[in-house]
Amino acid sequence: MTVAKRALTEIETAEYIGMSRSFLRQSRMEGNRDNRTKAPKFIKIGRSVRYLIEDLDNWLDSFYKQSHLMEVGA
């Protein structure tokens, strides 16, 4: 029986969302800043940083919806 992962490491997350690890690290350390891409949510388990797939999917969907709304309004 194979169990699907629910949480990804930083390396797995970078590959999953198509962004760099440095983007993930910088956004975690600096928080969300004006004129920067908003970072996905993350959790800490002890000293380990993990990203929930559900949060990553919602984060990715938010960009689709924003660009879609801009096209409809044009």
PDB file of N, CA, C and O in Angstrom:
ATOM      1  N   MET A   1       0.848  -1.188   0.000  1.00  0.00           N
ATOM      2  CA  MET A   1       0.000   0.000   0.000  1.00  0.00           C
ATOM      3  C   MET A   1       0.892   1.250   0.000  1.00  0.00           C
ATOM      4  O   MET A   1       1.802   1.372   0.819  1.00  0.00           O
ATOM      5  N   THR A   2       0.621   2.160  -0.915  1.00  0.00           N
ATOM      6  CA  THR A   2       1.374   3.395  -1.001  1.00  0.00           C
ATOM      7  C   THR A   2       0.545   4.538  -0.438  1.00  0.00           C
ATOM      8  O   THR A   2      -0.627   4.697  -0.778  1.00  0.00           O
ATOM      9  N   VAL A   3       1.151   5.310   0.404  1.00  0.00           N
ATOM     10  CA  VAL A   3       0.471   6.466   0.993  1.00  0.00           C
ATOM     11  C   VAL A   3       1.015   7.725   0.321  1.00  0.00           C
ATOM     12  O   VAL A   3       2.227   7.928   0.262  1.00  0.00           O
ATOM     13  N   ALA A   4       0.128   8.556  -0.177  1.00  0.00           N
ATOM     14  CA  ALA A   4       0.542   9.808  -0.817  1.00  0.00           C
ATOM     15  C   ALA A   4       1.073  10.774   0.244  1.00  0.00           C
ATOM     16  O   ALA A   4       0.533  10.868   1.346  1.00  0.00           O
ATOM     17  N   LYS A   5       2.138  11.486  -0.113  1.00  0.00           N
ATOM     18  CA  LYS A   5       2.699  12.476   0.802  1.00  0.00           C
ATOM     19  C   LYS A   5       1.753  13.663   0.913  1.00  0.00           C
ATOM     20  O   LYS A   5       1.132  14.078  -0.065  1.00  0.00           O
ATOM     21  N   ARG A   6       1.659  14.188   2.098  1.00  0.00           N
ATOM     22  CA  ARG A   6       0.840  15.377   2.331  1.00  0.00           C
ATOM     23  C   ARG A   6       1.708  16.624   2.485  1.00  0.00           C
ATOM     24  O   ARG A   6       1.269  17.737   2.194  1.00  0.00           O
ATOM     25  N   ALA A   7       2.944  16.426   2.946  1.00  0.00           N
ATOM     26  CA  ALA A   7       3.860  17.541   3.171  1.00  0.00           C
ATOM     27  C   ALA A   7       5.144  17.306   2.386  1.00  0.00           C
ATOM     28  O   ALA A   7       5.651  16.187   2.311  1.00  0.00           O
ATOM     29  N   LEU A   8       5.656  18.387   1.802  1.00  0.00           N
ATOM     30  CA  LEU A   8       6.866  18.305   0.986  1.00  0.00           C
ATOM     31  C   LEU A   8       8.015  19.060   1.631  1.00  0.00           C
ATOM     32  O   LEU A   8       7.810  20.014   2.381  1.00  0.00           O
ATOM     33  N   THR A   9       9.220  18.620   1.328  1.00  0.00           N
ATOM     34  CA  THR A   9      10.415  19.331   1.778  1.00  0.00           C
ATOM     35  C   THR A   9      10.595  20.579   0.908  1.00  0.00           C
ATOM     36  O   THR A   9       9.863  20.790  -0.059  1.00  0.00           O
ATOM     37  N   GLU A  10      11.572  21.390   1.266  1.00  0.00           N
ATOM     38  CA  GLU A  10      11.852  22.598   0.476  1.00  0.00           C
ATOM     39  C   GLU A  10      12.254  22.234  -0.957  1.00  0.00           C
ATOM     40  O   GLU A  10      11.808  22.872  -1.911  1.00  0.00           O
ATOM     41  N   ILE A  11      13.085  21.221  -1.102  1.00  0.00           N
ATOM     42  CA  ILE A  11      13.527  20.792  -2.436  1.00  0.00           C
ATOM     43  C   ILE A  11      12.338  20.304  -3.255  1.00  0.00           C
ATOM     44  O   ILE A  11      12.184  20.687  -4.415  1.00  0.00           O
ATOM     45  N   GLU A  12      11.505  19.472  -2.665  1.00  0.00           N
ATOM     46  CA  GLU A  12      10.329  18.956  -3.359  1.00  0.00           C
ATOM     47  C   GLU A  12       9.362  20.076  -3.711  1.00  0.00           C
ATOM     48  O   GLU A  12       8.762  20.077  -4.786  1.00  0.00           O
ATOM     49  N   THR A  13       9.216  21.032  -2.794  1.00  0.00           N
ATOM     50  CA  THR A  13       8.310  22.160  -3.020  1.00  0.00           C
ATOM     51  C   THR A  13       8.783  23.022  -4.182  1.00  0.00           C
ATOM     52  O   THR A  13       7.983  23.406  -5.036  1.00  0.00           O
ATOM     53  N   ALA A  14      10.069  23.328  -4.220  1.00  0.00           N
ATOM     54  CA  ALA A  14      10.619  24.140  -5.307  1.00  0.00           C
ATOM     55  C   ALA A  14      10.332  23.484  -6.652  1.00  0.00           C
ATOM     56  O   ALA A  14       9.955  24.158  -7.611  1.00  0.00           O
ATOM     57  N   GLU A  15      10.507  22.187  -6.719  1.00  0.00           N
ATOM     58  CA  GLU A  15      10.234  21.465  -7.960  1.00  0.00           C
ATOM     59  C   GLU A  15       8.732  21.465  -8.265  1.00  0.00           C
ATOM     60  O   GLU A  15       8.331  21.639  -9.416  1.00  0.00           O
ATOM     61  N   TYR A  16       7.916  21.271  -7.246  1.00  0.00           N
ATOM     62  CA  TYR A  16       6.456  21.183  -7.406  1.00  0.00           C
ATOM     63  C   TYR A  16       5.867  22.485  -7.955  1.00  0.00           C
ATOM     64  O   TYR A  16       5.002  22.465  -8.831  1.00  0.00           O
ATOM     65  N   ILE A  17       6.352  23.627  -7.421  1.00  0.00           N
ATOM     66  CA  ILE A  17       5.772  24.915  -7.840  1.00  0.00           C
ATOM     67  C   ILE A  17       6.575  25.599  -8.945  1.00  0.00           C
ATOM     68  O   ILE A  17       6.139  26.614  -9.489  1.00  0.00           O
ATOM     69  N   GLY A  18       7.738  25.055  -9.277  1.00  0.00           N
ATOM     70  CA  GLY A  18       8.548  25.640 -10.338  1.00  0.00           C
ATOM     71  C   GLY A  18       9.244  26.928  -9.943  1.00  0.00           C
ATOM     72  O   GLY A  18       9.477  27.794 -10.786  1.00  0.00           O
ATOM     73  N   MET A  19       9.576  27.060  -8.680  1.00  0.00           N
ATOM     74  CA  MET A  19      10.302  28.233  -8.193  1.00  0.00           C
ATOM     75  C   MET A  19      11.602  27.753  -7.558  1.00  0.00           C
ATOM     76  O   MET A  19      11.777  26.556  -7.330  1.00  0.00           O
ATOM     77  N   SER A  20      12.497  28.661  -7.277  1.00  0.00           N
ATOM     78  CA  SER A  20      13.786  28.283  -6.703  1.00  0.00           C
ATOM     79  C   SER A  20      13.689  28.099  -5.189  1.00  0.00           C
ATOM     80  O   SER A  20      12.790  28.617  -4.526  1.00  0.00           O
ATOM     81  N   ARG A  21      14.647  27.346  -4.680  1.00  0.00           N
ATOM     82  CA  ARG A  21      14.736  27.190  -3.227  1.00  0.00           C
ATOM     83  C   ARG A  21      15.057  28.518  -2.565  1.00  0.00           C
ATOM     84  O   ARG A  21      14.611  28.784  -1.448  1.00  0.00           O
ATOM     85  N   SER A  22      15.828  29.352  -3.248  1.00  0.00           N
ATOM     86  CA  SER A  22      16.185  30.656  -2.656  1.00  0.00           C
ATOM     87  C   SER A  22      14.946  31.532  -2.509  1.00  0.00           C
ATOM     88  O   SER A  22      14.843  32.295  -1.549  1.00  0.00           O
ATOM     89  N   PHE A  23      13.993  31.434  -3.458  1.00  0.00           N
ATOM     90  CA  PHE A  23      12.736  32.172  -3.325  1.00  0.00           C
ATOM     91  C   PHE A  23      12.003  31.731  -2.059  1.00  0.00           C
ATOM     92  O   PHE A  23      11.509  32.563  -1.298  1.00  0.00           O
ATOM     93  N   LEU A  24      11.938  30.430  -1.841  1.00  0.00           N
ATOM     94  CA  LEU A  24      11.247  29.911  -0.658  1.00  0.00           C
ATOM     95  C   LEU A  24      11.937  30.360   0.625  1.00  0.00           C
ATOM     96  O   LEU A  24      11.282  30.808   1.566  1.00  0.00           O
ATOM     97  N   ARG A  25      13.253  30.238   0.659  1.00  0.00           N
ATOM     98  CA  ARG A  25      14.002  30.641   1.851  1.00  0.00           C
ATOM     99  C   ARG A  25      13.865  32.128   2.130  1.00  0.00           C
ATOM    100  O   ARG A  25      13.601  32.532   3.262  1.00  0.00           O
ATOM    101  N   GLN A  26      14.043  32.939   1.096  1.00  0.00           N
ATOM    102  CA  GLN A  26      13.987  34.388   1.270  1.00  0.00           C
ATOM    103  C   GLN A  26      12.602  34.823   1.732  1.00  0.00           C
ATOM    104  O   GLN A  26      12.482  35.674   2.613  1.00  0.00           O
ATOM    105  N   SER A  27      11.567  34.254   1.152  1.00  0.00           N
ATOM    106  CA  SER A  27      10.214  34.647   1.534  1.00  0.00           C
ATOM    107  C   SER A  27       9.886  34.213   2.960  1.00  0.00           C
ATOM    108  O   SER A  27       9.127  34.891   3.653  1.00  0.00           O
ATOM    109  N   ARG A  28      10.451  33.088   3.406  1.00  0.00           N
ATOM    110  CA  ARG A  28      10.243  32.660   4.794  1.00  0.00           C
ATOM    111  C   ARG A  28      10.918  33.610   5.754  1.00  0.00           C
ATOM    112  O   ARG A  28      10.355  33.945   6.796  1.00  0.00           O
ATOM    113  N   MET A  29      12.111  34.045   5.420  1.00  0.00           N
ATOM    114  CA  MET A  29      12.881  34.891   6.330  1.00  0.00           C
ATOM    115  C   MET A  29      12.402  36.339   6.337  1.00  0.00           C
ATOM    116  O   MET A  29      12.401  36.990   7.381  1.00  0.00           O
ATOM    117  N   GLU A  30      12.002  36.836   5.189  1.00  0.00           N
ATOM    118  CA  GLU A  30      11.624  38.246   5.082  1.00  0.00           C
ATOM    119  C   GLU A  30      10.128  38.471   5.189  1.00  0.00           C
ATOM    120  O   GLU A  30       9.695  39.602   5.412  1.00  0.00           O
ATOM    121  N   GLY A  31       9.335  37.434   5.038  1.00  0.00           N
ATOM    122  CA  GLY A  31       7.895  37.603   5.038  1.00  0.00           C
ATOM    123  C   GLY A  31       7.436  38.169   3.711  1.00  0.00           C
ATOM    124  O   GLY A  31       8.245  38.369   2.805  1.00  0.00           O
ATOM    125  N   ASN A  32       6.155  38.427   3.590  1.00  0.00           N
ATOM    126  CA  ASN A  32       5.608  38.977   2.348  1.00  0.00           C
ATOM    127  C   ASN A  32       5.892  40.475   2.286  1.00  0.00           C
ATOM    128  O   ASN A  32       5.589  41.220   3.218  1.00  0.00           O
ATOM    129  N   ARG A  33       6.474  40.897   1.175  1.00  0.00           N
ATOM    130  CA  ARG A  33       6.819  42.308   0.985  1.00  0.00           C
ATOM    131  C   ARG A  33       6.054  42.851  -0.206  1.00  0.00           C
ATOM    132  O   ARG A  33       5.673  42.108  -1.111  1.00  0.00           O
ATOM    133  N   ASP A  34       5.837  44.157  -0.194  1.00  0.00           N
ATOM    134  CA  ASP A  34       5.172  44.814  -1.319  1.00  0.00           C
ATOM    135  C   ASP A  34       5.968  44.584  -2.594  1.00  0.00           C
ATOM    136  O   ASP A  34       7.196  44.502  -2.567  1.00  0.00           O
ATOM    137  N   ASN A  35       5.265  44.482  -3.697  1.00  0.00           N
ATOM    138  CA  ASN A  35       5.858  44.307  -5.024  1.00  0.00           C
ATOM    139  C   ASN A  35       6.661  43.017  -5.181  1.00  0.00           C
ATOM    140  O   ASN A  35       7.508  42.920  -6.069  1.00  0.00           O
ATOM    141  N   ARG A  36       6.404  42.038  -4.334  1.00  0.00           N
ATOM    142  CA  ARG A  36       7.058  40.728  -4.444  1.00  0.00           C
ATOM    143  C   ARG A  36       5.975  39.661  -4.515  1.00  0.00           C
ATOM    144  O   ARG A  36       4.871  39.846  -4.004  1.00  0.00           O
ATOM    145  N   THR A  37       6.294  38.568  -5.140  1.00  0.00           N
ATOM    146  CA  THR A  37       5.363  37.451  -5.192  1.00  0.00           C
ATOM    147  C   THR A  37       5.120  36.943  -3.786  1.00  0.00           C
ATOM    148  O   THR A  37       6.065  36.664  -3.047  1.00  0.00           O
ATOM    149  N   LYS A  38       3.868  36.823  -3.418  1.00  0.00           N
ATOM    150  CA  LYS A  38       3.502  36.335  -2.098  1.00  0.00           C
ATOM    151  C   LYS A  38       3.943  34.880  -1.972  1.00  0.00           C
ATOM    152  O   LYS A  38       3.775  34.090  -2.901  1.00  0.00           O
ATOM    153  N   ALA A  39       4.496  34.540  -0.837  1.00  0.00           N
ATOM    154  CA  ALA A  39       5.031  33.199  -0.614  1.00  0.00           C
ATOM    155  C   ALA A  39       3.943  32.224  -0.192  1.00  0.00           C
ATOM    156  O   ALA A  39       2.944  32.619   0.409  1.00  0.00           O
ATOM    157  N   PRO A  40       4.141  30.946  -0.510  1.00  0.00           N
ATOM    158  CA  PRO A  40       3.192  29.938  -0.029  1.00  0.00           C
ATOM    159  C   PRO A  40       3.335  29.733   1.479  1.00  0.00           C
ATOM    160  O   PRO A  40       4.399  29.980   2.048  1.00  0.00           O
ATOM    161  N   LYS A  41       2.276  29.288   2.108  1.00  0.00           N
ATOM    162  CA  LYS A  41       2.306  28.991   3.544  1.00  0.00           C
ATOM    163  C   LYS A  41       3.233  27.815   3.792  1.00  0.00           C
ATOM    164  O   LYS A  41       3.425  26.962   2.925  1.00  0.00           O
ATOM    165  N   PHE A  42       3.806  27.782   4.992  1.00  0.00           N
ATOM    166  CA  PHE A  42       4.659  26.665   5.380  1.00  0.00           C
ATOM    167  C   PHE A  42       4.405  26.322   6.837  1.00  0.00           C
ATOM    168  O   PHE A  42       3.818  27.106   7.582  1.00  0.00           O
ATOM    169  N   ILE A  43       4.854  25.143   7.229  1.00  0.00           N
ATOM    170  CA  ILE A  43       4.759  24.728   8.619  1.00  0.00           C
ATOM    171  C   ILE A  43       6.140  24.313   9.095  1.00  0.00           C
ATOM    172  O   ILE A  43       7.013  23.980   8.294  1.00  0.00           O
ATOM    173  N   LYS A  44       6.329  24.338  10.405  1.00  0.00           N
ATOM    174  CA  LYS A  44       7.581  23.850  10.979  1.00  0.00           C
ATOM    175  C   LYS A  44       7.250  22.680  11.896  1.00  0.00           C
ATOM    176  O   LYS A  44       6.354  22.756  12.737  1.00  0.00           O
ATOM    177  N   ILE A  45       7.985  21.617  11.712  1.00  0.00           N
ATOM    178  CA  ILE A  45       7.890  20.449  12.588  1.00  0.00           C
ATOM    179  C   ILE A  45       9.279  20.311  13.202  1.00  0.00           C
ATOM    180  O   ILE A  45      10.213  19.821  12.567  1.00  0.00           O
ATOM    181  N   GLY A  46       9.389  20.749  14.436  1.00  0.00           N
ATOM    182  CA  GLY A  46      10.715  20.843  15.037  1.00  0.00           C
ATOM    183  C   GLY A  46      11.495  21.898  14.286  1.00  0.00           C
ATOM    184  O   GLY A  46      11.058  23.044  14.189  1.00  0.00           O
ATOM    185  N   ARG A  47      12.651  21.523  13.752  1.00  0.00           N
ATOM    186  CA  ARG A  47      13.461  22.457  12.970  1.00  0.00           C
ATOM    187  C   ARG A  47      13.238  22.298  11.471  1.00  0.00           C
ATOM    188  O   ARG A  47      13.814  23.036  10.671  1.00  0.00           O
ATOM    189  N   SER A  48      12.411  21.346  11.097  1.00  0.00           N
ATOM    190  CA  SER A  48      12.163  21.065   9.679  1.00  0.00           C
ATOM    191  C   SER A  48      11.034  21.927   9.127  1.00  0.00           C
ATOM    192  O   SER A  48       9.989  22.088   9.758  1.00  0.00           O
ATOM    193  N   VAL A  49      11.260  22.470   7.956  1.00  0.00           N
ATOM    194  CA  VAL A  49      10.243  23.259   7.256  1.00  0.00           C
ATOM    195  C   VAL A  49       9.554  22.343   6.255  1.00  0.00           C
ATOM    196  O   VAL A  49      10.214  21.617   5.512  1.00  0.00           O
ATOM    197  N   ARG A  50       8.228  22.381   6.237  1.00  0.00           N
ATOM    198  CA  ARG A  50       7.456  21.577   5.297  1.00  0.00           C
ATOM    199  C   ARG A  50       6.357  22.439   4.693  1.00  0.00           C
ATOM    200  O   ARG A  50       5.891  23.404   5.297  1.00  0.00           O
ATOM    201  N   TYR A  51       5.959  22.063   3.487  1.00  0.00           N
ATOM    202  CA  TYR A  51       4.887  22.748   2.772  1.00  0.00           C
ATOM    203  C   TYR A  51       3.792  21.730   2.487  1.00  0.00           C
ATOM    204  O   TYR A  51       4.055  20.669   1.921  1.00  0.00           O
ATOM    205  N   LEU A  52       2.564  22.054   2.881  1.00  0.00           N
ATOM    206  CA  LEU A  52       1.445  21.152   2.628  1.00  0.00           C
ATOM    207  C   LEU A  52       1.004  21.277   1.172  1.00  0.00           C
ATOM    208  O   LEU A  52       0.859  22.384   0.652  1.00  0.00           O
ATOM    209  N   ILE A  53       0.795  20.148   0.529  1.00  0.00           N
ATOM    210  CA  ILE A  53       0.406  20.143  -0.884  1.00  0.00           C
ATOM    211  C   ILE A  53      -0.885  20.936  -1.089  1.00  0.00           C
ATOM    212  O   ILE A  53      -1.017  21.656  -2.079  1.00  0.00           O
ATOM    213  N   GLU A  54      -1.818  20.813  -0.180  1.00  0.00           N
ATOM    214  CA  GLU A  54      -3.079  21.554  -0.279  1.00  0.00           C
ATOM    215  C   GLU A  54      -2.831  23.066  -0.314  1.00  0.00           C
ATOM    216  O   GLU A  54      -3.447  23.778  -1.107  1.00  0.00           O
ATOM    217  N   ASP A  55      -1.932  23.554   0.543  1.00  0.00           N
ATOM    218  CA  ASP A  55      -1.594  24.981   0.558  1.00  0.00           C
ATOM    219  C   ASP A  55      -0.900  25.394  -0.735  1.00  0.00           C
ATOM    220  O   ASP A  55      -1.149  26.483  -1.253  1.00  0.00           O
ATOM    221  N   LEU A  56      -0.034  24.535  -1.256  1.00  0.00           N
ATOM    222  CA  LEU A  56       0.666  24.849  -2.502  1.00  0.00           C
ATOM    223  C   LEU A  56      -0.297  24.907  -3.681  1.00  0.00           C
ATOM    224  O   LEU A  56      -0.183  25.782  -4.540  1.00  0.00           O
ATOM    225  N   ASP A  57      -1.240  23.979  -3.719  1.00  0.00           N
ATOM    226  CA  ASP A  57      -2.240  23.989  -4.792  1.00  0.00           C
ATOM    227  C   ASP A  57      -3.096  25.253  -4.725  1.00  0.00           C
ATOM    228  O   ASP A  57      -3.388  25.862  -5.755  1.00  0.00           O
ATOM    229  N   ASN A  58      -3.496  25.644  -3.528  1.00  0.00           N
ATOM    230  CA  ASN A  58      -4.278  26.880  -3.363  1.00  0.00           C
ATOM    231  C   ASN A  58      -3.456  28.097  -3.765  1.00  0.00           C
ATOM    232  O   ASN A  58      -3.976  29.021  -4.391  1.00  0.00           O
ATOM    233  N   TRP A  59      -2.171  28.100  -3.407  1.00  0.00           N
ATOM    234  CA  TRP A  59      -1.279  29.204  -3.761  1.00  0.00           C
ATOM    235  C   TRP A  59      -1.156  29.311  -5.281  1.00  0.00           C
ATOM    236  O   TRP A  59      -1.254  30.405  -5.836  1.00  0.00           O
ATOM    237  N   LEU A  60      -0.942  28.185  -5.953  1.00  0.00           N
ATOM    238  CA  LEU A  60      -0.839  28.183  -7.410  1.00  0.00           C
ATOM    239  C   LEU A  60      -2.153  28.601  -8.059  1.00  0.00           C
ATOM    240  O   LEU A  60      -2.149  29.361  -9.027  1.00  0.00           O
ATOM    241  N   ASP A  61      -3.270  28.115  -7.540  1.00  0.00           N
ATOM    242  CA  ASP A  61      -4.587  28.474  -8.080  1.00  0.00           C
ATOM    243  C   ASP A  61      -4.861  29.966  -7.968  1.00  0.00           C
ATOM    244  O   ASP A  61      -5.542  30.532  -8.823  1.00  0.00           O
ATOM    245  N   SER A  62      -4.347  30.610  -6.935  1.00  0.00           N
ATOM    246  CA  SER A  62      -4.604  32.045  -6.753  1.00  0.00           C
ATOM    247  C   SER A  62      -4.022  32.860  -7.906  1.00  0.00           C
ATOM    248  O   SER A  62      -4.580  33.897  -8.265  1.00  0.00           O
ATOM    249  N   PHE A  63      -2.926  32.416  -8.485  1.00  0.00           N
ATOM    250  CA  PHE A  63      -2.335  33.122  -9.616  1.00  0.00           C
ATOM    251  C   PHE A  63      -3.165  32.924 -10.872  1.00  0.00           C
ATOM    252  O   PHE A  63      -3.333  33.858 -11.657  1.00  0.00           O
ATOM    253  N   TYR A  64      -3.673  31.747 -11.068  1.00  0.00           N
ATOM    254  CA  TYR A  64      -4.530  31.473 -12.219  1.00  0.00           C
ATOM    255  C   TYR A  64      -5.777  32.341 -12.156  1.00  0.00           C
ATOM    256  O   TYR A  64      -6.159  32.965 -13.146  1.00  0.00           O
ATOM    257  N   LYS A  65      -6.400  32.379 -11.006  1.00  0.00           N
ATOM    258  CA  LYS A  65      -7.638  33.139 -10.851  1.00  0.00           C
ATOM    259  C   LYS A  65      -7.398  34.629 -11.044  1.00  0.00           C
ATOM    260  O   LYS A  65      -8.225  35.314 -11.646  1.00  0.00           O
ATOM    261  N   GLN A  66      -6.276  35.141 -10.541  1.00  0.00           N
ATOM    262  CA  GLN A  66      -5.985  36.559 -10.707  1.00  0.00           C
ATOM    263  C   GLN A  66      -5.798  36.908 -12.176  1.00  0.00           C
ATOM    264  O   GLN A  66      -6.371  37.888 -12.651  1.00  0.00           O
ATOM    265  N   SER A  67      -5.017  36.134 -12.896  1.00  0.00           N
ATOM    266  CA  SER A  67      -4.782  36.447 -14.297  1.00  0.00           C
ATOM    267  C   SER A  67      -6.049  36.227 -15.114  1.00  0.00           C
ATOM    268  O   SER A  67      -6.303  36.959 -16.070  1.00  0.00           O
ATOM    269  N   HIS A  68      -6.843  35.230 -14.750  1.00  0.00           N
ATOM    270  CA  HIS A  68      -8.102  34.977 -15.447  1.00  0.00           C
ATOM    271  C   HIS A  68      -9.066  36.153 -15.253  1.00  0.00           C
ATOM    272  O   HIS A  68      -9.732  36.577 -16.197  1.00  0.00           O
ATOM    273  N   LEU A  69      -9.133  36.670 -14.035  1.00  0.00           N
ATOM    274  CA  LEU A  69     -10.024  37.802 -13.765  1.00  0.00           C
ATOM    275  C   LEU A  69      -9.583  39.038 -14.540  1.00  0.00           C
ATOM    276  O   LEU A  69     -10.417  39.821 -14.995  1.00  0.00           O
ATOM    277  N   MET A  70      -8.286  39.212 -14.688  1.00  0.00           N
ATOM    278  CA  MET A  70      -7.783  40.366 -15.442  1.00  0.00           C
ATOM    279  C   MET A  70      -8.169  40.262 -16.895  1.00  0.00           C
ATOM    280  O   MET A  70      -8.500  41.271 -17.518  1.00  0.00           O
ATOM    281  N   GLU A  71      -8.136  39.053 -17.458  1.00  0.00           N
ATOM    282  CA  GLU A  71      -8.500  38.859 -18.862  1.00  0.00           C
ATOM    283  C   GLU A  71      -9.988  39.116 -19.076  1.00  0.00           C
ATOM    284  O   GLU A  71     -10.370  39.699 -20.090  1.00  0.00           O
ATOM    285  N   VAL A  72     -10.830  38.693 -18.141  1.00  0.00           N
ATOM    286  CA  VAL A  72     -12.278  38.868 -18.275  1.00  0.00           C
ATOM    287  C   VAL A  72     -12.625  40.342 -18.195  1.00  0.00           C
ATOM    288  O   VAL A  72     -13.510  40.814 -18.910  1.00  0.00           O
ATOM    289  N   GLY A  73     -11.919  41.092 -17.310  1.00  0.00           N
ATOM    290  CA  GLY A  73     -12.211  42.515 -17.140  1.00  0.00           C
ATOM    291  C   GLY A  73     -11.715  43.380 -18.293  1.00  0.00           C
ATOM    292  O   GLY A  73     -12.145  44.525 -18.434  1.00  0.00           O
ATOM    293  N   ALA A  74     -10.832  42.856 -19.103  1.00  0.00           N
ATOM    294  CA  ALA A  74     -10.240  43.656 -20.184  1.00  0.00           C
ATOM    295  C   ALA A  74     -11.170  43.853 -21.347  1.00  0.00           C
ATOM    296  O   ALA A  74     -10.805  44.504 -22.326  1.00  0.00           O
TER     297      ALA A  74
END
